[in-house]
Amino acid sequence: MDRLTEAEPLDQALYRHVIGHFMSGVAVITTRDGGVDHGMTASAVSSLSLDPPMLLICAHTKAPTHTAVHRSGAFAVNVLDEDQGHLAAQFAGPRADKFSGVACRRGVRDVPVLADALAALECEVIEDVVGGTHRVFLARVVGARAREGVPLAYFRGRFGRFELAQDITAYERLRELVVNRALPLDGALDVDDLARRLHTPPSAVYYAMTRLIGEGLVGRDPERGYVLVPLDARASDEAFDGRLAIELGVAAALPGRLDAAIVRRWREIARSAESYVEGGRIADVNGYLAAIEEFHEYLIGLAGNPTLTDIYRKLNTSGFMAAALRGRNAPGVHALADHYQIIDAFAAGDAAEVARLLTVHNAHTKQSQREGIHHAGGRL
């Protein structure tokens, strides 16, 4: 084996980027020193030993919470769940009111413990050591508790949800069954039967059902349980009118002609939707819907505002389209042609024509939706 030669110092930005690919959980480290509560968000937490129970945390030496832990010799690790990203943000920056609105109980040495945390471990420091800009605290765990839930994850500088591979697979396969009309349209959906059919645990099916309810493809009936939701033309119209409002706003804010590279990529997305249509029929419903969704997200993404994209996704237009396609397995007559005309108008920087074409496309889409709803036996 070749011996390592002396290398150039590693670029800090590169190191931060690469180490960011390691996904970790998110916790709030809390302590109390001199009668004052301290807390900070941390992902550098690791189990160290089972016998005795020990863990370690790392804290920047310039952080006030680091100093408080060093002085008090006690702290709590409060593991956050997937819905507590706001707490991660609240404890992350320098502010005097970090504990504002946060319910706490008192633990070892009067340390504050977040009452609603997914899990909490109360610790006493045994040893600490400085490494670079951080201090590592080795601590004995003297108290621990946890509740059911899903942990908040930290990956590449962002907070997110941790999902099991089997859960994602169950969702994708069940959604395909729903979209392709492979399940009864008027009967209850039995979780155990679906689990056997998909060869997955019932817990994964429950996870899939929750996501499908959010998409408007599945509903919860008080008597029958999970059911495929009937289509509603009015709700569908409102969702697509909402999409139109967002897209018109994006178009009005653009300065003029689009860059050639942007136009080229947008055309590729439009062509991908066509690839799922054969002989006037949709050969792959999931692929077709994903391509249509990508077309409109690309348009809205031209504004460079992630909030607009999030608002658009919540309208669930793809869910309405998927449900309507139960009644007809063909794209709207004008759908794909409209896409190219819209791109051409954006490329030319013709604001008036863009607005006209977006409005016409929305009318075409709503008409196609009504036809699908009618064939699927939905409400008109």
C-alpha positions, 0 to 999 in steps of 0.5 A, spaced: 500 500 500 502 506 498 504 511 503 500 517 504 504 523 502 503 530 505 496 533 502 494 540 501 489 543 507 482 541 505 478 546 503 473 548 508 467 549 503 468 542 500 468 539 506 462 542 509 459 540 502 461 533 502 460 532 510 453 535 509 451 528 505 451 524 512 444 525 514 443 525 522 437 526 527 436 533 530 436 535 537 436 541 542 441 541 547 438 544 553 442 546 560 441 551 566 447 555 569 447 561 574 439 560 574 439 561 566 436 556 561 440 555 555 439 551 549 441 550 542 440 546 536 445 540 534 446 534 530 452 532 532 450 527 538 452 520 538 451 514 542 458 512 546 456 506 550 451 501 553 454 499 559 454 504 562 449 508 558 453 514 555 453 519 549 457 524 546 455 531 544 459 536 540 458 544 541 462 550 538 466 553 543 463 560 542 456 558 543 453 560 549 450 554 551 457 550 550 459 555 556 453 553 560 454 546 559 461 546 561 460 550 567 454 546 569 456 539 568 449 537 566 445 537 559 439 534 556 438 532 549 431 533 546 430 529 540 425 533 535 420 529 531 418 531 523 413 536 525 418 540 530 422 544 525 420 550 527 423 548 534 430 547 530 430 554 527 428 557 534 434 554 538 439 555 532 440 562 532 442 567 537 436 570 540 434 571 548 427 568 547 429 561 545 424 558 550 418 562 548 412 558 548 416 552 549 413 547 554 418 544 559 419 540 565 425 540 570 430 534 569 437 533 573 440 539 576 434 543 574 436 542 566 430 544 562 427 538 558 422 539 552 416 536 554 413 535 547 420 532 544 420 525 541 425 523 546 429 526 551 436 524 555 438 527 561 446 527 562 451 528 566 458 530 564 464 525 565 469 528 561 470 533 555 476 535 550 477 540 545 478 539 538 478 544 533 473 549 534 468 545 538 468 541 545 466 534 545 462 532 552 462 525 554 456 524 558 453 519 563 445 518 561 441 518 568 434 519 565 431 517 558 424 517 555 421 517 548 414 517 545 411 514 538 413 518 532 418 520 526 424 523 527 426 530 524 432 529 519 438 534 517 441 533 510 445 537 506 443 543 510 436 542 510 431 539 515 426 534 513 422 527 514 426 521 515 422 515 511 423 508 511 424 505 504 419 500 505 414 506 506 416 509 500 415 503 496 408 501 499 406 509 497 408 508 490 405 501 489 399 503 492 398 510 488 399 506 482 394 501 483 389 507 485 391 511 479 390 505 474 383 504 477 386 497 479 382 498 486 374 498 487 371 505 486 365 504 490 368 499 496 372 500 502 380 499 502 382 494 507 389 495 510 390 488 511 388 486 504 392 491 501 398 489 505 398 482 503 397 484 496 403 489 496 407 484 501 409 489 506 407 491 513 400 494 515 404 500 518 407 501 511 400 501 508 397 506 513 403 511 511 401 510 504 394 512 505 396 518 509 399 521 503 394 519 498 389 522 503 393 528 502 393 528 495 385 527 495 386 520 492 383 517 498 378 519 503 376 516 510 369 514 511 366 514 518 363 507 517 367 504 511 374 506 513 379 508 507 375 509 500 377 512 493 374 519 494 368 521 488 371 527 484 368 534 485 368 538 478 367 544 482 373 543 487 377 541 481 376 547 477 378 551 483 385 548 484 386 549 476 384 556 477 389 557 483 394 554 479 393 559 473 393 565 478 400 563 480 402 562 473 400 569 471 403 572 477 410 569 475 409 571 468 408 578 469 414 578 474 419 576 469 423 581 465 422 579 458 425 573 453 427 567 457 435 565 456 436 559 451 438 554 455 432 555 460 427 554 454 431 548 451 430 545 458 423 546 458 422 543 451 425 537 453 420 537 459 414 538 454 417 532 450 417 527 456 410 528 457 409 526 449 413 520 450 408 517 455 402 517 450 401 512 444 396 512 439 392 517 443 392 513 449 396 514 455 401 508 456 404 510 463 399 514 467 404 515 473 410 517 468 405 522 464 402 525 470 409 526 473 411 530 466 405 534 466 407 536 474 414 538 472 412 542 466 408 547 471 413 546 476 418 549 472 414 554 469 413 557 477 420 555 478 422 561 473 420 566 479 426 563 483 421 563 489 420 556 493 414 558 497 410 559 490 412 552 488 410 549 495 403 553 494 402 550 488 403 543 490 398 544 496 393 545 490 394 538 488 392 539 481 396 532 479 391 528 484 385 531 481 388 529 474 390 522 476 383 521 479 379 524 473 384 519 469 380 513 472 374 515 467 378 516 461 385 514 459 387 519 454 390 526 455 386 532 453 385 534 446 389 541 447 394 539 453 400 537 449 400 542 444 398 548 449 405 547 452 409 548 446 405 555 445 406 557 452 414 556 451 414 559 445 410 565 448 415 565 454 421 565 449 419 571 445 417 575 452 410 576 449 407 578 456 400 579 453 400 572 449 403 568 455 397 571 459 392 569 453 395 562 452 395 560 460 388 562 460 386 558 454 390 552 457 387 552 463 380 552 460 382 546 456 384 543 462 378 544 466 374 541 460 378 535 460 377 534 467 370 535 467 370 529 461 374 525 466 370 526 472 363 525 468 366 518 465 368 516 472 362 517 475 364 523 479 359 529 481 358 535 476 
